[in-house]
Amino acid sequence: MPNPRKPDPNRDVPMPAPTWKPEPIEEPDPEQFPDETPLPNPDENEESPMHAGSRVVRPCDA
């Protein structure tokens, strides 16, 4: 660790410009998007929700 009383000679050296070029982002055509089916809204279902505790447990026939 450098002594805090001595100035760092590399402190004010600017960073070099990047040499890489970013690849352009290409958006696919809207006709190529995968088909998306909407999920059913559980609030609009007419069936009552299935709860974990509502299973019918039958004794084993031994």
PLY file of the C-alpha trace (Angstrom):
ply
format ascii 1.0
element vertex 62
property float x
property float y
property float z
element edge 61
property int vertex1
property int vertex2
end_header
0.00 0.00 0.00
1.52 3.36 -0.96
2.31 5.86 1.70
-0.60 8.35 1.87
1.83 11.27 2.12
3.36 10.52 -1.28
1.21 11.33 -4.35
0.43 8.44 -6.66
2.02 9.16 -10.07
-0.55 6.96 -11.88
-3.55 8.69 -10.35
-4.18 11.24 -13.09
-3.37 8.98 -16.06
-6.50 8.72 -18.25
-7.83 5.29 -19.13
-7.20 4.18 -22.71
-10.14 3.92 -25.07
-11.62 0.42 -25.39
-10.46 -1.57 -28.38
-13.53 -3.80 -28.68
-16.65 -2.94 -30.63
-20.05 -3.87 -29.21
-22.21 -6.07 -31.42
-25.45 -4.42 -32.55
-28.62 -5.82 -31.03
-30.97 -7.11 -33.69
-34.63 -7.52 -32.81
-36.41 -10.41 -34.51
-39.37 -9.80 -36.76
-42.68 -9.76 -34.86
-43.89 -12.62 -37.03
-41.05 -14.80 -35.74
-41.94 -14.41 -32.05
-42.98 -17.69 -30.41
-46.68 -18.16 -29.85
-47.57 -17.09 -26.35
-50.69 -18.47 -24.78
-51.99 -16.46 -21.85
-52.17 -18.30 -18.56
-55.63 -18.66 -17.05
-56.43 -16.22 -14.30
-57.05 -18.23 -11.11
-59.51 -15.57 -9.91
-61.73 -16.16 -12.94
-61.94 -19.95 -12.58
-65.31 -21.27 -11.47
-63.75 -24.27 -9.73
-62.73 -23.97 -6.09
-58.97 -24.01 -5.52
-57.28 -27.27 -4.64
-55.68 -27.06 -1.20
-52.99 -29.33 0.15
-55.11 -30.28 3.17
-58.20 -31.18 1.16
-56.88 -34.52 -0.13
-58.94 -37.56 0.74
-56.78 -39.97 2.70
-57.94 -43.56 2.73
-56.58 -46.21 5.08
-54.58 -49.02 3.55
-56.40 -52.30 3.01
-54.19 -54.67 4.95
0 1
1 2
2 3
3 4
4 5
5 6
6 7
7 8
8 9
9 10
10 11
11 12
12 13
13 14
14 15
15 16
16 17
17 18
18 19
19 20
20 21
21 22
22 23
23 24
24 25
25 26
26 27
27 28
28 29
29 30
30 31
31 32
32 33
33 34
34 35
35 36
36 37
37 38
38 39
39 40
40 41
41 42
42 43
43 44
44 45
45 46
46 47
47 48
48 49
49 50
50 51
51 52
52 53
53 54
54 55
55 56
56 57
57 58
58 59
59 60
60 61
